[in-house]
Amino acid sequence: MLTENKQVSALFVDVCDSTSLLQHVDPEEAREYLGKALDQLVDAVETFGGTISQLLGDGLVALFGAPLAQEDHALRACMAGLKMQRATIPGYEARGVPSPKVRIGINSGEVLVGIVGQYQWSHYGADGKTIHIASRLEKLAPPGGILISASTQRLVAQQIDTRPVGERTVRGLAARIELHEIVVGTESSAAAPLTRKQRWAPLVGREDSLQVLEGAVATAQKGEMCLIALRGDAGIGKSRLIADWTGALLTQGVDVCITQAWGYASTRAYSTAADLIASMIGLPRTGVTEVKQMAMQALVAKWPAEGAEHLAAVSDLLGLEAPAEAWLALNPSQRRRRIGDALLWLVRRHLQAGLFVLVLEDVFLADRESQRLFEALLPKLQGLRILVCVSYRPDFQHEWGKAPWFAEHLVGPLRDGEMLALARALLGDDPSARDVTSQLIRRADGNPFFLEQLVITLIDDGSLEGIPGEYRLRRPLGELRVPGSIRAVISARVDRLPDAAKSALEAASVLGDPVTRD
């Protein structure tokens, strides 16, 4: 039975023109080939934490964000789609059999989920308009393409490169919908925050936080290693604060390296460490095989002789070349120690030019092995001109609390006056828009991300019209619905609660009355 509402991203994928395989291989080999192609599609879904809902001939349906809610369900779906499009089947290309081309459609929104069917025919399924649109997008997508809805594009705009393809008519829907296509040749989702697109809203009310960060820079300039932690709830503005701060440092000529931990990669050992090292050595994050191979070859050719002992660790971590037998003979503890040594050596190389600022965003999402590596590295940085900045949620547990080089700064909710300034920067000063400002501020409760998303929702449903900073109210404002992006954040936190606490919270939300924590 379909019994639960979830915010998900639905992915439909189909192998294009599978009958053309018969021009290259016999029917038995064609079935084997398609089986391997389907295995790769399933692997892509599982890699990014999705759930296979249905297998459909030469394709499948996958859900991201259910049965367990995921804040980044749209990003996971898009990353899975990119992995599918770049898949190859070894052993067939040499015989002239091209890699399978697939069509992919992705849409994000609310669905009704649960167990569909009975006995051996049952599966975890979903129903609703969101599923229907995703299915239609797959039919509209070109071979080798990934077509996504505007609702998905808004959720991944800061991480995934897309291009608009205009509005299209979708069967079963009265109104045309806006569509985008993912640029398959890049993998900007793994890029550092420095490459993100310009944020819509300005940074407001963080003067005290910037002063704390500037003080940490001054401490590190004196040769005193410093770790500054930014602690705050989801959407409170930690990433935006880091982006503005590091942007200013770069204009001053400071060497800055930024890496972000991703929830979808938290099950892969050393995934965050690999991204950190790739950022430190300037390896481009791209999915284009030829570009990646050329960059790797150039990196190995120019590797400094004094760091030759660290090349094996870096090569294995980044997949630069096949591991040597000596490396394979090491046990896990020895490899972790060698990776740590390589990371420390890279840090010292950056320090040759002066102050080095190392930023790790969302460290609470890093895989366990990378967290252990990071914790072991920090004490070795004492006495160096380095500033390490990390960000995390309030419930993150770490081992640095009593260290003399550690300081934590709380990034709290914005005050009403600051929220008003932010709302006016978003909406403008039109008298009609000012009428909704107080409602938005009250609903957002000091969270700048929530305020932005509420404004975007009013723009999408036609309540507001205009351009950023110059909006006006088109029609009377009805009930403010909670945007899907905010619901995903809340649902992900609720799903991580113990069963009893989750049930109590769900009951309280149905009752609607104020309920105390006890």
Kinemage of the C-alpha trace (Angstrom):
@kinemage 1
@onewidth
@group {chain A} dominant
@subgroup {mainchain}
@vectorlist {calphas} color= white
{ca met a 1} P 0.000 0.000 0.000
{ca leu a 2} L 1.117 3.555 -0.748
{ca thr a 3} L 1.042 5.060 2.726
{ca glu a 4} L 3.734 7.760 3.052
{ca asn a 5} L 4.432 11.134 1.431
{ca lys a 6} L 8.062 11.764 0.490
{ca gln a 7} L 10.077 14.394 -1.339
{ca val a 8} L 12.013 12.377 -3.932
{ca ser a 9} L 13.757 12.542 -7.261
{ca ala a 10} L 12.493 9.906 -9.670
{ca leu a 11} L 14.829 8.629 -12.397
{ca phe a 12} L 13.604 6.755 -15.482
{ca val a 13} L 16.228 5.241 -17.785
{ca asp a 14} L 15.970 3.151 -20.953
{ca val a 15} L 18.623 1.631 -23.222
{ca cys a 16} L 18.077 3.086 -26.700
{ca asp a 17} L 17.492 0.907 -29.763
{ca ser a 18} L 18.694 -2.319 -28.219
{ca thr a 19} L 17.649 -4.208 -31.383
{ca ser a 20} L 20.559 -2.612 -33.293
{ca leu a 21} L 22.902 -4.846 -31.298
{ca leu a 22} L 21.972 -7.698 -33.611
{ca gln a 23} L 23.990 -5.948 -36.335
{ca his a 24} L 27.133 -6.585 -34.277
{ca val a 25} L 26.528 -9.770 -32.274
{ca asp a 26} L 24.261 -12.811 -32.288
{ca pro a 27} L 21.060 -12.895 -30.170
{ca glu a 28} L 22.679 -14.765 -27.283
{ca glu a 29} L 25.523 -12.260 -26.994
{ca ala a 30} L 23.040 -9.403 -27.340
{ca arg a 31} L 21.149 -10.666 -24.303
{ca glu a 32} L 24.421 -10.961 -22.376
{ca tyr a 33} L 25.410 -7.437 -23.405
{ca leu a 34} L 22.073 -5.954 -22.338
{ca gly a 35} L 22.296 -7.826 -19.052
{ca lys a 36} L 25.676 -6.226 -18.354
{ca ala a 37} L 24.307 -2.817 -19.351
{ca leu a 38} L 21.410 -3.240 -16.928
{ca asp a 39} L 23.843 -4.292 -14.186
{ca gln a 40} L 25.693 -1.015 -14.698
{ca leu a 41} L 22.468 0.963 -14.437
{ca val a 42} L 21.636 -0.782 -11.176
{ca asp a 43} L 25.179 -0.187 -9.895
{ca ala a 44} L 24.876 3.547 -10.609
{ca val a 45} L 21.649 3.737 -8.610
{ca glu a 46} L 23.123 1.838 -5.668
{ca thr a 47} L 26.365 3.871 -5.739
{ca phe a 48} L 24.421 7.044 -4.981
{ca gly a 49} L 22.020 5.569 -2.457
{ca gly a 50} L 18.959 5.161 -4.642
{ca thr a 51} L 16.256 2.508 -4.516
{ca ile a 52} L 15.300 0.396 -7.534
{ca ser a 53} L 11.536 0.653 -7.808
{ca gln a 54} L 10.957 -1.302 -11.004
{ca leu a 55} L 12.840 -3.040 -13.801
{ca leu a 56} L 11.257 -2.217 -17.158
{ca gly a 57} L 12.596 -4.341 -19.996
{ca asp a 58} L 15.778 -2.543 -21.055
{ca gly a 59} L 15.555 0.073 -18.329
{ca leu a 60} L 14.500 0.806 -14.786
{ca val a 61} L 12.828 3.231 -12.409
{ca ala a 62} L 14.800 4.480 -9.388
{ca leu a 63} L 13.825 6.627 -6.427
{ca phe a 64} L 16.195 8.885 -4.488
{ca gly a 65} L 14.912 10.099 -1.136
{ca ala a 66} L 12.810 7.045 -0.267
{ca pro a 67} L 12.308 4.923 1.762
{ca leu a 68} L 14.770 7.027 3.828
{ca ala a 69} L 14.629 10.758 3.143
{ca gln a 70} L 17.753 12.391 1.681
{ca glu a 71} L 18.448 16.124 1.675
{ca asp a 72} L 20.404 15.820 -1.580
{ca his a 73} L 18.076 13.436 -3.423
{ca ala a 74} L 18.162 15.541 -6.617
{ca leu a 75} L 21.972 15.669 -6.667
{ca arg a 76} L 22.177 11.914 -6.098
{ca ala a 77} L 19.795 11.250 -8.982
{ca cys a 78} L 21.753 13.504 -11.339
{ca met a 79} L 25.069 11.940 -10.323
{ca ala a 80} L 23.627 8.472 -10.923
{ca gly a 81} L 22.471 9.618 -14.364
{ca leu a 82} L 25.957 10.912 -15.192
{ca lys a 83} L 27.497 7.615 -14.108
{ca met a 84} L 25.054 5.732 -16.351
{ca gln a 85} L 25.878 7.870 -19.371
{ca arg a 86} L 29.617 7.337 -18.921
{ca ala a 87} L 29.415 3.585 -18.448
{ca thr a 88} L 31.259 1.274 -20.818
{ca ile a 89} L 31.156 -2.485 -21.129
{ca pro a 90} L 34.682 -3.953 -21.298
{ca gly a 91} L 35.321 -6.517 -24.012
{ca tyr a 92} L 32.802 -5.218 -26.539
{ca glu a 93} L 34.306 -1.970 -27.858
{ca ala a 94} L 37.265 -3.840 -29.376
{ca arg a 95} L 34.757 -5.811 -31.439
{ca gly a 96} L 33.071 -2.692 -32.762
{ca val a 97} L 30.104 -2.829 -30.421
{ca pro a 98} L 29.400 0.733 -29.238
{ca ser a 99} L 28.765 1.525 -25.591
{ca pro a 100} L 25.055 1.532 -24.779
{ca lys a 101} L 23.275 4.837 -25.174
{ca val a 102} L 20.556 5.510 -22.666
{ca arg a 103} L 17.811 8.088 -22.319
{ca ile a 104} L 17.268 9.449 -18.812
{ca gly a 105} L 14.511 11.582 -17.333
{ca ile a 106} L 14.617 13.002 -13.792
{ca asn a 107} L 11.955 14.922 -11.887
{ca ser a 108} L 11.767 16.001 -8.237
{ca gly a 109} L 8.727 16.517 -6.064
{ca glu a 110} L 6.266 14.944 -3.693
{ca val a 111} L 5.130 11.354 -4.191
{ca leu a 112} L 3.151 8.728 -2.351
{ca val a 113} L 5.358 5.721 -1.616
{ca gly a 114} L 4.989 2.248 -0.150
{ca ile a 115} L 4.831 -1.439 -1.034
{ca val a 116} L 2.920 -2.082 -4.253
{ca gly a 117} L 1.388 -5.494 -5.048
{ca gln a 118} L 1.380 -8.715 -3.075
{ca tyr a 119} L 3.605 -11.721 -2.518
{ca gln a 120} L 6.308 -12.280 -5.153
{ca trp a 121} L 5.040 -9.417 -7.310
{ca ser a 122} L 5.386 -6.745 -4.670
{ca his a 123} L 7.935 -3.926 -4.933
{ca tyr a 124} L 8.670 -0.556 -3.351
{ca gly a 125} L 6.868 1.903 -5.566
{ca ala a 126} L 5.665 5.464 -5.875
{ca asp a 127} L 2.786 7.267 -7.515
{ca gly a 128} L 1.838 10.811 -8.340
{ca lys a 129} L 2.438 13.632 -10.783
{ca thr a 130} L 6.178 13.620 -10.060
{ca ile a 131} L 6.496 10.038 -11.331
{ca his a 132} L 4.413 10.743 -14.417
{ca ile a 133} L 6.578 13.706 -15.428
{ca ala a 134} L 9.840 11.766 -14.909
{ca ser a 135} L 8.522 9.008 -17.177
{ca arg a 136} L 7.614 11.508 -19.890
{ca leu a 137} L 10.992 13.231 -19.660
{ca glu a 138} L 12.750 9.943 -20.348
{ca lys a 139} L 10.705 9.610 -23.559
{ca leu a 140} L 11.627 13.177 -24.575
{ca ala a 141} L 15.343 12.854 -23.780
{ca pro a 142} L 17.760 12.364 -26.693
{ca pro a 143} L 19.933 9.211 -26.796
{ca gly a 144} L 22.856 9.813 -24.447
{ca gly a 145} L 21.050 12.724 -22.806
{ca ile a 146} L 19.686 13.500 -19.335
{ca leu a 147} L 16.565 15.640 -19.305
{ca ile a 148} L 15.508 17.150 -15.981
{ca ser a 149} L 12.609 19.307 -14.862
{ca ala a 150} L 12.957 22.860 -13.576
{ca ser a 151} L 12.130 21.609 -10.076
{ca thr a 152} L 15.172 19.329 -10.199
{ca gln a 153} L 17.411 21.948 -11.813
{ca arg a 154} L 16.745 24.437 -9.015
{ca leu a 155} L 17.896 21.880 -6.444
{ca val a 156} L 21.209 21.167 -8.219
{ca ala a 157} L 21.942 24.541 -9.825
{ca gln a 158} L 24.979 25.121 -7.591
{ca gln a 159} L 26.566 21.718 -8.304
{ca ile a 160} L 25.560 20.452 -11.761
{ca asp a 161} L 26.125 22.103 -15.149
{ca thr a 162} L 22.879 22.306 -17.116
{ca arg a 163} L 21.556 24.110 -20.163
{ca pro a 164} L 17.932 25.211 -20.690
{ca val a 165} L 16.006 23.565 -23.512
{ca gly a 166} L 12.850 25.660 -23.172
{ca glu a 167} L 9.288 24.740 -22.362
{ca arg a 168} L 7.811 21.507 -23.672
{ca thr a 169} L 4.370 19.966 -23.797
{ca val a 170} L 4.115 16.855 -21.638
{ca arg a 171} L 1.299 14.432 -22.329
{ca gly a 172} L -1.218 14.420 -19.519
{ca leu a 173} L -0.424 17.954 -18.349
{ca ala a 174} L -2.394 21.034 -19.370
{ca ala a 175} L 0.474 23.510 -18.979
{ca arg a 176} L 3.886 23.338 -20.659
{ca ile a 177} L 6.808 22.747 -18.300
{ca glu a 178} L 10.323 24.160 -18.269
{ca leu a 179} L 13.072 21.622 -18.977
{ca his a 180} L 16.866 21.507 -18.724
{ca glu a 181} L 19.518 19.102 -19.990
{ca ile a 182} L 22.542 18.078 -17.932
{ca val a 183} L 25.888 18.751 -19.609
{ca val a 184} L 27.206 15.195 -19.597
{ca gly a 185} L 30.768 16.196 -20.508
{ca thr a 186} L 31.474 17.773 -17.111
{ca glu a 187} L 31.240 16.700 -13.499
{ca ser a 188} L 30.985 20.027 -11.724
{ca ser a 189} L 29.253 18.362 -8.804
{ca ala a 190} L 32.676 17.280 -7.543
{ca ala a 191} L 34.180 20.738 -7.978
{ca ala a 192} L 35.202 23.036 -5.164
{ca pro a 193} L 32.705 25.662 -4.001
{ca leu a 194} L 34.834 28.333 -5.691
{ca thr a 195} L 33.400 27.255 -9.036
{ca arg a 196} L 29.787 27.550 -7.962
{ca lys a 197} L 27.502 29.985 -9.687
{ca gln a 198} L 26.800 33.377 -8.171
{ca arg a 199} L 24.417 33.192 -5.247
{ca trp a 200} L 21.143 35.000 -5.675
{ca ala a 201} L 20.933 36.623 -2.227
{ca pro a 202} L 23.668 38.731 -0.588
{ca leu a 203} L 25.461 37.794 2.619
{ca val a 204} L 23.635 39.587 5.435
{ca gly a 205} L 24.271 39.838 9.171
{ca arg a 206} L 27.502 37.857 9.398
{ca glu a 207} L 29.921 40.617 10.377
{ca asp a 208} L 30.748 38.901 13.691
{ca ser a 209} L 31.491 35.602 11.934
{ca leu a 210} L 33.767 37.322 9.398
{ca gln a 211} L 35.635 38.992 12.263
{ca val a 212} L 36.183 35.607 13.919
{ca leu a 213} L 37.536 34.190 10.659
{ca glu a 214} L 39.806 37.200 10.113
{ca gly a 215} L 41.150 36.744 13.642
{ca ala a 216} L 41.926 33.112 12.856
{ca val a 217} L 43.816 34.230 9.732
{ca ala a 218} L 45.889 36.635 11.832
{ca thr a 219} L 46.715 33.828 14.272
{ca ala a 220} L 47.848 31.525 11.479
{ca gln a 221} L 49.925 34.311 9.928
{ca lys a 222} L 52.021 34.314 13.112
{ca gly a 223} L 52.913 30.666 12.570
{ca glu a 224} L 50.339 29.281 15.003
{ca met a 225} L 48.304 26.490 13.434
{ca cys a 226} L 44.585 27.140 13.955
{ca leu a 227} L 41.442 25.042 13.397
{ca ile a 228} L 38.267 27.113 13.292
{ca ala a 229} L 34.948 25.264 13.170
{ca leu a 230} L 31.690 26.783 11.941
{ca arg a 231} L 28.782 25.028 13.633
{ca gly a 232} L 25.204 25.657 12.558
{ca asp a 233} L 21.930 24.129 11.446
{ca ala a 234} L 21.072 23.238 7.869
{ca gly a 235} L 20.481 26.287 5.706
{ca ile a 236} L 21.817 28.747 8.266
{ca gly a 237} L 24.453 30.047 5.836
{ca lys a 238} L 27.747 28.302 6.635
{ca ser a 239} L 28.590 27.616 2.980
{ca arg a 240} L 27.674 31.132 1.905
{ca leu a 241} L 29.836 32.563 4.679
{ca ile a 242} L 32.779 30.407 3.598
{ca ala a 243} L 32.329 31.368 -0.064
{ca asp a 244} L 32.438 35.120 0.643
{ca trp a 245} L 35.323 34.804 3.111
{ca thr a 246} L 37.533 32.629 0.894
{ca gly a 247} L 36.690 34.775 -2.128
{ca ala a 248} L 38.152 37.773 -0.307
{ca leu a 249} L 41.254 35.769 0.678
{ca leu a 250} L 41.876 34.801 -2.940
{ca thr a 251} L 41.827 38.446 -4.008
{ca gln a 252} L 44.561 39.009 -1.406
{ca gly a 253} L 46.730 36.292 -2.953
{ca val a 254} L 46.243 33.763 -0.137
{ca asp a 255} L 46.593 30.087 -1.096
{ca val a 256} L 43.152 28.543 -0.454
{ca cys a 257} L 42.086 24.926 -0.984
{ca ile a 258} L 38.404 24.028 -0.555
{ca thr a 259} L 36.834 20.584 -0.463
{ca gln a 260} L 33.301 19.557 0.367
{ca ala a 261} L 32.184 16.210 1.749
{ca trp a 262} L 29.141 14.721 0.027
{ca gly a 263} L 26.513 12.534 1.617
{ca tyr a 264} L 26.250 10.292 -1.445
{ca ala a 265} L 29.958 9.408 -1.137
{ca ser a 266} L 29.981 8.689 2.601
{ca thr a 267} L 29.965 4.911 2.051
{ca arg a 268} L 33.087 4.946 -0.155
{ca ala a 269} L 36.334 4.707 1.794
{ca tyr a 270} L 38.630 7.749 1.457
{ca ser a 271} L 36.252 9.480 -0.982
{ca thr a 272} L 36.563 12.842 0.815
{ca ala a 273} L 40.325 12.403 1.197
{ca ala a 274} L 40.585 11.728 -2.537
{ca asp a 275} L 38.674 14.927 -3.339
{ca leu a 276} L 40.894 16.869 -0.933
{ca ile a 277} L 44.111 15.578 -2.489
{ca ala a 278} L 42.780 16.136 -6.030
{ca ser a 279} L 42.014 19.741 -5.110
{ca met a 280} L 45.459 20.254 -3.564
{ca ile a 281} L 47.321 18.995 -6.628
{ca gly a 282} L 45.057 20.769 -9.121
{ca leu a 283} L 43.638 17.678 -10.797
{ca pro a 284} L 40.574 18.744 -12.824
{ca arg a 285} L 37.306 17.154 -11.785
{ca thr a 286} L 35.883 16.035 -15.094
{ca gly a 287} L 34.023 13.072 -16.474
{ca val a 288} L 35.597 13.389 -19.923
{ca thr a 289} L 37.888 10.357 -20.090
{ca glu a 290} L 40.389 11.810 -22.565
{ca val a 291} L 40.858 15.038 -20.573
{ca lys a 292} L 41.179 13.100 -17.333
{ca gln a 293} L 43.797 10.730 -18.756
{ca met a 294} L 45.853 13.614 -20.164
{ca ala a 295} L 45.743 15.435 -16.820
{ca met a 296} L 46.797 12.299 -14.966
{ca gln a 297} L 49.688 11.613 -17.348
{ca ala a 298} L 50.920 15.194 -16.994
{ca leu a 299} L 50.643 14.962 -13.223
{ca val a 300} L 52.693 11.765 -13.016
{ca ala a 301} L 55.303 13.114 -15.451
{ca lys a 302} L 55.809 16.301 -13.391
{ca trp a 303} L 55.666 14.688 -9.970
{ca pro a 304} L 58.541 16.085 -7.840
{ca ala a 305} L 61.409 13.689 -7.205
{ca glu a 306} L 61.415 14.497 -3.472
{ca gly a 307} L 57.844 13.231 -3.259
{ca ala a 308} L 58.374 9.993 -5.169
{ca glu a 309} L 57.576 7.895 -2.098
{ca his a 310} L 54.094 9.472 -1.940
{ca leu a 311} L 53.130 8.927 -5.573
{ca ala a 312} L 51.883 5.373 -4.986
{ca ala a 313} L 49.447 6.510 -2.295
{ca val a 314} L 48.136 9.399 -4.381
{ca ser a 315} L 47.881 7.260 -7.527
{ca asp a 316} L 45.888 4.574 -5.745
{ca leu a 317} L 43.572 7.071 -4.079
{ca leu a 318} L 42.817 8.925 -7.333
{ca gly a 319} L 42.987 5.940 -9.672
{ca leu a 320} L 45.845 7.444 -11.691
{ca glu a 321} L 47.406 4.114 -12.596
{ca ala a 322} L 47.325 0.460 -11.623
{ca pro a 323} L 48.712 -0.062 -8.083
{ca ala a 324} L 52.201 -1.557 -7.851
{ca glu a 325} L 52.712 -4.904 -6.133
{ca ala a 326} L 54.545 -3.229 -3.239
{ca trp a 327} L 51.493 -1.061 -2.544
{ca leu a 328} L 49.101 -4.002 -2.750
{ca ala a 329} L 51.232 -5.889 -0.242
{ca leu a 330} L 50.549 -3.274 2.468
{ca asn a 331} L 47.835 -3.916 5.038
{ca pro a 332} L 45.001 -1.339 5.576
{ca ser a 333} L 46.749 0.352 8.516
{ca gln a 334} L 49.974 0.748 6.547
{ca arg a 335} L 48.103 2.200 3.587
{ca arg a 336} L 46.256 4.662 5.801
{ca arg a 337} L 49.565 5.790 7.296
{ca arg a 338} L 51.109 6.217 3.845
{ca ile a 339} L 48.081 8.218 2.638
{ca gly a 340} L 48.382 10.410 5.725
{ca asp a 341} L 52.075 10.983 5.023
{ca ala a 342} L 51.270 11.976 1.437
{ca leu a 343} L 48.610 14.412 2.608
{ca leu a 344} L 51.004 16.014 5.100
{ca trp a 345} L 53.672 16.322 2.392
{ca leu a 346} L 51.199 18.080 0.084
{ca val a 347} L 50.245 20.502 2.859
{ca arg a 348} L 53.914 21.346 3.481
{ca arg a 349} L 54.413 22.031 -0.242
{ca his a 350} L 51.556 24.549 -0.182
{ca leu a 351} L 53.097 26.199 2.877
{ca gln a 352} L 56.261 27.016 0.928
{ca ala a 353} L 54.434 30.002 -0.579
{ca gly a 354} L 53.256 31.347 2.782
{ca leu a 355} L 49.934 31.108 4.593
{ca phe a 356} L 47.793 28.170 3.536
{ca val a 357} L 44.039 28.008 4.186
{ca leu a 358} L 42.472 24.542 4.012
{ca val a 359} L 38.663 24.347 4.081
{ca leu a 360} L 36.565 21.200 4.493
{ca glu a 361} L 32.852 21.884 4.257
{ca asp a 362} L 30.257 19.559 5.790
{ca val a 363} L 32.889 17.398 7.469
{ca phe a 364} L 30.093 15.476 9.192
{ca leu a 365} L 29.263 13.902 5.812
{ca ala a 366} L 32.803 12.604 5.215
{ca asp a 367} L 33.372 8.861 5.148
{ca arg a 368} L 34.762 7.309 8.328
{ca glu a 369} L 38.213 6.605 6.892
{ca ser a 370} L 38.650 10.196 5.709
{ca gln a 371} L 37.541 11.523 9.096
{ca arg a 372} L 40.126 9.333 10.872
{ca leu a 373} L 42.800 10.487 8.426
{ca phe a 374} L 41.878 14.118 9.023
{ca glu a 375} L 41.935 13.712 12.814
{ca ala a 376} L 45.403 12.130 12.642
{ca leu a 377} L 46.694 14.931 10.394
{ca leu a 378} L 45.652 17.893 12.558
{ca pro a 379} L 48.134 17.447 15.476
{ca lys a 380} L 50.983 17.233 12.945
{ca leu a 381} L 50.210 20.734 11.653
{ca gln a 382} L 51.109 22.536 14.883
{ca gly a 383} L 53.686 25.262 14.406
{ca leu a 384} L 52.847 25.700 10.720
{ca arg a 385} L 51.321 28.756 9.048
{ca ile a 386} L 48.084 27.006 8.250
{ca leu a 387} L 44.457 27.766 8.982
{ca val a 388} L 42.050 24.851 8.775
{ca cys a 389} L 38.345 25.680 8.587
{ca val a 390} L 35.607 23.059 8.869
{ca ser a 391} L 31.825 23.306 8.954
{ca tyr a 392} L 29.328 20.904 10.465
{ca arg a 393} L 25.881 20.488 12.004
{ca pro a 394} L 25.292 20.868 15.783
{ca asp a 395} L 25.062 17.133 16.447
{ca phe a 396} L 28.473 16.269 14.912
{ca gln a 397} L 30.855 14.558 17.341
{ca his a 398} L 34.614 15.073 17.027
{ca glu a 399} L 37.867 14.686 18.996
{ca trp a 400} L 39.240 18.236 18.774
{ca gly a 401} L 37.314 19.971 21.560
{ca lys a 402} L 40.151 20.205 24.099
{ca ala a 403} L 42.976 20.954 21.665
{ca pro a 404} L 44.602 24.397 22.194
{ca trp a 405} L 44.554 25.085 18.460
{ca phe a 406} L 40.791 24.478 18.148
{ca ala a 407} L 38.060 27.134 18.268
{ca glu a 408} L 34.368 26.772 17.456
{ca his a 409} L 32.080 29.527 16.239
{ca leu a 410} L 28.295 29.193 16.266
{ca val a 411} L 26.581 30.442 13.119
{ca gly a 412} L 23.155 31.170 14.519
{ca pro a 413} L 19.829 32.376 13.091
{ca leu a 414} L 19.651 35.883 11.706
{ca arg a 415} L 17.890 38.541 13.768
{ca asp a 416} L 14.610 40.058 12.578
{ca gly a 417} L 16.296 43.206 11.273
{ca glu a 418} L 18.807 41.156 9.320
{ca met a 419} L 16.071 38.949 7.904
{ca leu a 420} L 14.209 42.099 6.857
{ca ala a 421} L 17.298 43.367 5.030
{ca leu a 422} L 17.687 40.009 3.302
{ca ala a 423} L 14.008 39.888 2.340
{ca arg a 424} L 14.188 43.367 0.843
{ca ala a 425} L 17.325 42.413 -1.110
{ca leu a 426} L 15.435 39.442 -2.529
{ca leu a 427} L 12.056 41.051 -3.147
{ca gly a 428} L 12.706 44.776 -3.520
{ca asp a 429} L 10.683 47.709 -2.147
{ca asp a 430} L 7.465 47.465 -4.147
{ca pro a 431} L 4.559 48.196 -1.736
{ca ser a 432} L 2.746 45.001 -2.749
{ca ala a 433} L 5.831 42.872 -2.042
{ca arg a 434} L 6.320 44.515 1.332
{ca asp a 435} L 2.954 43.132 2.386
{ca val a 436} L 4.275 39.560 2.272
{ca thr a 437} L 7.655 40.291 3.849
{ca ser a 438} L 6.533 39.909 7.460
{ca gln a 439} L 4.904 36.548 6.728
{ca leu a 440} L 8.030 35.244 5.037
{ca ile a 441} L 10.293 36.410 7.870
{ca arg a 442} L 8.083 34.818 10.502
{ca arg a 443} L 7.912 31.528 8.600
{ca ala a 444} L 11.665 31.369 7.869
{ca asp a 445} L 12.504 31.864 11.578
{ca gly a 446} L 15.969 33.347 11.046
{ca asn a 447} L 17.106 30.803 8.429
{ca pro a 448} L 18.303 32.549 5.228
{ca phe a 449} L 18.034 29.415 3.081
{ca phe a 450} L 14.445 28.886 4.149
{ca leu a 451} L 13.648 32.513 3.279
{ca glu a 452} L 15.183 32.144 -0.189
{ca gln a 453} L 13.243 28.951 -0.847
{ca leu a 454} L 9.957 30.489 0.300
{ca val a 455} L 10.492 33.386 -2.112
{ca ile a 456} L 11.317 30.995 -4.949
{ca thr a 457} L 8.107 29.072 -4.232
{ca leu a 458} L 6.030 32.251 -4.537
{ca ile a 459} L 7.756 33.065 -7.820
{ca asp a 460} L 7.137 29.563 -9.187
{ca asp a 461} L 3.442 29.512 -8.317
{ca gly a 462} L 2.908 32.928 -9.916
{ca ser a 463} L 2.246 34.889 -6.733
{ca leu a 464} L 5.254 37.125 -7.444
{ca glu a 465} L 6.395 38.537 -10.778
{ca gly a 466} L 9.396 40.608 -11.793
{ca ile a 467} L 13.164 40.184 -11.529
{ca pro a 468} L 15.409 39.578 -8.480
{ca gly a 469} L 15.251 42.613 -6.222
{ca glu a 470} L 12.235 44.041 -8.054
{ca tyr a 471} L 9.271 41.744 -7.460
{ca arg a 472} L 5.622 42.685 -7.071
{ca leu a 473} L 2.635 40.715 -5.842
{ca arg a 474} L 0.368 39.514 -8.642
{ca arg a 475} L -2.430 38.081 -6.530
{ca pro a 476} L -3.435 37.793 -2.877
{ca leu a 477} L -1.122 35.537 -0.936
{ca gly a 478} L -2.717 32.290 0.169
{ca glu a 479} L -1.321 29.748 2.592
{ca leu a 480} L 2.479 29.579 2.511
{ca arg a 481} L 3.326 26.001 1.629
{ca val a 482} L 6.627 24.480 2.700
{ca pro a 483} L 8.975 24.200 -0.324
{ca gly a 484} L 10.169 20.733 -1.296
{ca ser a 485} L 13.801 21.669 -0.630
{ca ile a 486} L 12.969 22.531 2.988
{ca arg a 487} L 10.784 19.460 3.413
{ca ala a 488} L 13.687 17.288 2.246
{ca val a 489} L 15.950 18.781 4.934
{ca ile a 490} L 13.337 18.262 7.646
{ca ser a 491} L 12.392 14.753 6.488
{ca ala a 492} L 16.005 13.616 6.393
{ca arg a 493} L 16.466 14.681 10.020
{ca val a 494} L 13.176 13.089 11.091
{ca asp a 495} L 14.046 9.786 9.404
{ca arg a 496} L 17.288 9.614 11.422
{ca leu a 497} L 15.436 9.826 14.744
{ca pro a 498} L 14.752 6.740 16.886
{ca asp a 499} L 11.399 5.144 16.044
{ca ala a 500} L 9.677 6.350 19.227
{ca ala a 501} L 10.826 9.944 18.766
{ca lys a 502} L 9.856 9.899 15.089
{ca ser a 503} L 6.375 8.603 15.885
{ca ala a 504} L 5.894 11.223 18.590
{ca leu a 505} L 7.005 14.004 16.241
{ca glu a 506} L 4.705 12.815 13.455
{ca ala a 507} L 1.779 12.653 15.872
{ca ala a 508} L 2.527 16.161 17.125
{ca ser a 509} L 2.594 17.487 13.563
{ca val a 510} L -0.851 15.984 12.912
{ca leu a 511} L -2.289 17.475 16.090
{ca gly a 512} L -0.922 20.869 15.134
{ca asp a 513} L -0.849 22.211 18.700
{ca pro a 514} L 2.324 23.346 20.468
{ca val a 515} L 3.995 20.291 21.962
{ca thr a 516} L 6.873 20.506 24.441
{ca arg a 517} L 10.103 18.580 23.946
{ca asp a 518} L 9.357 16.348 26.947
